[in-house]
């Protein structure tokens, strides 16, 4: 029978009762070894540097130094490359919590109200294994929703209007709105006069059915995400 690998852990939570509850969940799990706990972010980072645990389990909201800042300190230190961070968060289950945790370099994120017997231990083991980012079900759902909203396909009606643009009009829109170049700069790149650039801009605004460059900029961003711009030499 294969032996269970022991995973060393540093636990940090500013709430004594919450920390005690998390401690109980961890020590009850076979193969998990709690080497230290801390009541604030500064003490957490100090404990991680001292013990070099495989996983640091930390609450996002802590005194002295919050969990996000502590995570950045740990993940940016080459000496602590062997430590993965599992961040926990209480309160409203928001997109901001998940995204901030991932940007800070956390290897996992779990909302506290999703914790139950076995889930915390499983998340710790997954972080220790290093097999990608570990997210609780609700955190994964929030992130998926964000990605879908970010990469929503261009509406059919708008795509039809975009199809009416000539190649040169797409070039003008890309250079003028996305790259924020002046008419003179665009004229120089395309080898035409500024007056011709102005004419192209007026034409593309009419085809897109928008009155200004502000609305055109929104469409331009959708076109860029959909890879609808031709390659333009700069």
C-alpha positions as CSV (number, residue, x, y, z in Angstrom):
1,X,0.0,0.0,0.0
2,X,1.4,3.4,-1.0
3,X,2.2,5.7,1.8
4,X,0.3,9.0,2.1
5,X,2.6,12.0,1.5
6,X,2.7,14.4,4.4
7,X,1.9,18.0,3.5
8,X,3.2,20.7,5.8
9,X,1.0,23.7,6.3
10,X,1.1,27.2,7.8
11,X,-2.4,28.5,8.7
12,X,-3.2,32.2,9.0
13,X,-6.5,33.8,10.0
14,X,-7.1,37.0,12.0
15,X,-10.3,35.6,13.6
16,X,-9.4,33.3,16.5
17,X,-12.6,31.2,16.3
18,X,-12.3,30.9,12.6
19,X,-8.7,29.9,12.9
20,X,-9.5,27.3,15.5
21,X,-12.2,25.8,13.2
22,X,-9.8,25.6,10.3
23,X,-7.2,24.1,12.5
24,X,-9.6,21.4,13.5
25,X,-10.4,20.6,9.9
26,X,-6.8,20.3,9.0
27,X,-5.5,18.2,11.8
28,X,-8.4,15.8,11.3
29,X,-7.1,15.0,7.8
30,X,-4.6,12.2,7.4
31,X,-1.3,13.3,5.8
32,X,-1.7,17.0,6.7
33,X,0.8,18.4,9.2
34,X,0.2,21.9,10.7
35,X,3.6,23.3,11.5
36,X,2.4,26.8,12.6
37,X,-0.5,29.2,12.7
38,X,-0.7,33.0,12.7
39,X,-3.2,35.7,13.5
40,X,-2.0,38.3,10.9
41,X,-0.3,38.6,7.6
42,X,3.1,39.7,8.9
43,X,3.3,36.7,11.2
44,X,2.1,34.4,8.4
45,X,4.9,35.5,6.1
46,X,7.4,35.1,8.9
47,X,6.1,31.6,9.6
48,X,6.3,30.6,6.0
49,X,9.9,31.9,5.7
50,X,10.8,29.9,8.8
51,X,9.1,26.6,8.1
52,X,9.0,26.6,4.3
53,X,5.6,24.7,4.3
54,X,4.3,23.0,1.2
55,X,1.0,25.0,1.5
56,X,0.1,28.3,3.2
57,X,-3.6,28.5,4.0
58,X,-4.6,32.1,4.6
59,X,-7.7,34.3,5.0
60,X,-7.9,37.3,2.6
61,X,-8.8,39.7,5.4
62,X,-6.2,39.8,8.1
63,X,-4.7,42.6,10.3
64,X,-1.3,44.1,9.8
65,X,-1.0,42.7,6.3
66,X,-3.9,41.2,4.4
67,X,-3.9,37.8,2.7
68,X,-3.5,39.3,-0.8
69,X,-0.4,41.3,0.2
70,X,1.0,38.3,2.1
71,X,0.5,36.1,-0.9
72,X,2.3,38.5,-3.1
73,X,5.3,38.5,-0.7
74,X,5.4,34.7,-0.6
75,X,4.9,34.1,-4.3
76,X,7.4,36.7,-5.4
77,X,10.2,35.3,-3.1
78,X,12.3,32.7,-5.1
79,X,13.3,31.1,-1.8
80,X,9.7,30.2,-1.2
81,X,9.0,28.8,-4.6
82,X,8.1,25.4,-3.0
83,X,5.1,27.0,-1.1
84,X,1.7,27.2,-2.7
85,X,-0.9,29.6,-1.3
86,X,-4.5,28.6,-0.7
87,X,-6.6,31.8,0.0
88,X,-9.9,31.7,1.8
89,X,-12.5,34.5,1.9
90,X,-15.7,35.1,3.9
91,X,-18.5,37.5,3.2
92,X,-20.1,38.1,-0.2
93,X,-18.9,35.8,-2.9
94,X,-17.7,38.3,-5.4
95,X,-15.7,38.3,-8.6
96,X,-13.3,40.8,-7.1
97,X,-12.2,38.2,-4.4
98,X,-11.4,35.5,-7.0
99,X,-9.6,37.7,-9.5
100,X,-7.5,39.5,-6.8
101,X,-6.5,36.2,-5.4
102,X,-5.3,34.9,-8.8
103,X,-3.5,38.1,-9.7
104,X,-1.7,37.9,-6.3
105,X,-0.3,34.5,-7.3
106,X,-2.5,32.2,-5.2
107,X,-2.5,28.6,-6.2
108,X,-6.1,28.2,-5.0
109,X,-9.1,30.0,-3.8
110,X,-12.1,28.8,-1.7
111,X,-15.0,30.7,-0.2
112,X,-15.3,29.9,3.5
113,X,-19.0,29.1,3.3
114,X,-18.2,26.3,0.8
115,X,-15.9,24.6,3.3
116,X,-17.0,21.3,4.8
117,X,-15.4,18.2,6.1
118,X,-12.9,17.0,3.5
119,X,-13.1,19.9,1.1
120,X,-10.4,22.0,2.8
121,X,-8.1,18.9,3.0
122,X,-8.7,18.1,-0.6
123,X,-8.0,21.7,-1.7
124,X,-4.7,21.7,0.3
125,X,-3.6,18.4,-1.3
126,X,-4.4,19.7,-4.8
127,X,-2.4,22.9,-4.2
128,X,0.5,20.8,-2.8
129,X,0.4,18.6,-6.0
130,X,0.8,21.7,-8.1
131,X,-1.7,20.5,-10.8
132,X,-3.0,23.9,-11.7
133,X,-5.2,26.5,-10.0
134,X,-7.6,25.1,-7.4
135,X,-11.0,26.8,-7.2
136,X,-14.0,25.9,-5.1
137,X,-17.2,25.3,-7.2
138,X,-18.6,28.8,-6.6
139,X,-15.3,30.5,-7.3
140,X,-15.0,28.5,-10.6
141,X,-18.5,29.5,-11.6
142,X,-17.7,33.2,-11.0
143,X,-14.5,33.0,-13.0
144,X,-16.3,31.2,-15.9
145,X,-19.0,33.8,-15.9
146,X,-16.4,36.6,-16.1
147,X,-14.6,34.9,-19.1
148,X,-17.9,34.4,-20.9
149,X,-18.8,38.0,-20.4
150,X,-15.4,39.2,-21.6
151,X,-15.3,37.0,-24.7
152,X,-19.0,37.3,-25.8
153,X,-19.1,36.8,-29.6
154,X,-20.0,39.8,-31.7
155,X,-23.8,40.0,-32.2
156,X,-25.0,38.8,-35.6
157,X,-26.5,42.2,-36.5
158,X,-23.2,44.0,-35.6
159,X,-21.1,41.4,-37.4
160,X,-23.2,42.0,-40.6
161,X,-22.4,45.8,-40.3
162,X,-18.7,45.0,-39.8
163,X,-18.7,42.9,-42.9
164,X,-19.7,45.9,-45.0
165,X,-16.4,47.7,-44.2
166,X,-13.8,47.7,-46.8
167,X,-10.3,46.5,-46.0
168,X,-9.1,50.1,-46.0
169,X,-11.9,51.2,-43.7
170,X,-10.9,48.5,-41.2
171,X,-7.3,49.7,-41.4
172,X,-8.4,53.2,-40.6
173,X,-10.6,52.1,-37.7
174,X,-7.9,50.0,-36.3
175,X,-5.2,52.7,-36.5
176,X,-7.4,55.6,-35.5
177,X,-9.4,54.1,-32.7
178,X,-7.4,51.2,-31.3
179,X,-3.9,52.5,-31.9
180,X,-5.1,56.1,-31.3
181,X,-3.1,57.5,-34.2
182,X,-3.7,60.9,-35.7
183,X,-5.1,61.4,-39.2
184,X,-1.7,62.5,-40.4
185,X,0.0,59.4,-38.9
186,X,-2.6,57.2,-40.5
187,X,-2.2,59.0,-43.8
188,X,1.6,58.4,-43.7
189,X,1.2,54.7,-42.9
190,X,-1.4,54.0,-45.6
191,X,0.2,56.3,-48.1
192,X,-2.9,58.5,-48.6
193,X,-3.9,62.1,-47.7
194,X,-5.4,63.2,-44.4
195,X,-8.5,64.2,-46.3
196,X,-8.9,60.6,-47.6
197,X,-8.5,59.3,-44.1
198,X,-11.3,61.6,-42.9
199,X,-13.5,60.4,-45.8
200,X,-12.9,56.7,-44.8
201,X,-13.7,57.5,-41.2
202,X,-17.0,59.1,-42.1
203,X,-17.9,56.2,-44.4
204,X,-17.2,53.5,-41.7
205,X,-19.2,55.4,-39.1
206,X,-22.1,55.4,-41.4
207,X,-21.8,51.7,-42.2
208,X,-21.5,50.8,-38.5
209,X,-24.5,53.0,-37.7
210,X,-22.7,55.0,-35.0
211,X,-22.5,58.8,-34.6
212,X,-19.1,59.1,-33.1
213,X,-15.6,57.6,-32.5
214,X,-16.6,56.7,-29.0
215,X,-19.1,54.2,-30.2
216,X,-16.8,53.1,-33.0
217,X,-14.1,52.4,-30.3
218,X,-16.4,49.9,-28.6
219,X,-17.0,48.1,-31.9
220,X,-13.2,48.2,-32.6
221,X,-12.5,46.5,-29.4
222,X,-15.0,43.7,-30.2
223,X,-13.4,43.4,-33.7
224,X,-9.9,43.1,-32.1
225,X,-11.1,40.4,-29.7
226,X,-12.7,38.5,-32.6
227,X,-9.5,38.9,-34.7
228,X,-11.3,40.7,-37.4
229,X,-8.5,43.2,-38.2
230,X,-6.1,42.6,-41.1
231,X,-2.4,42.7,-40.3
232,X,-1.3,46.4,-40.5
233,X,2.3,47.3,-40.8
234,X,3.3,49.9,-38.2
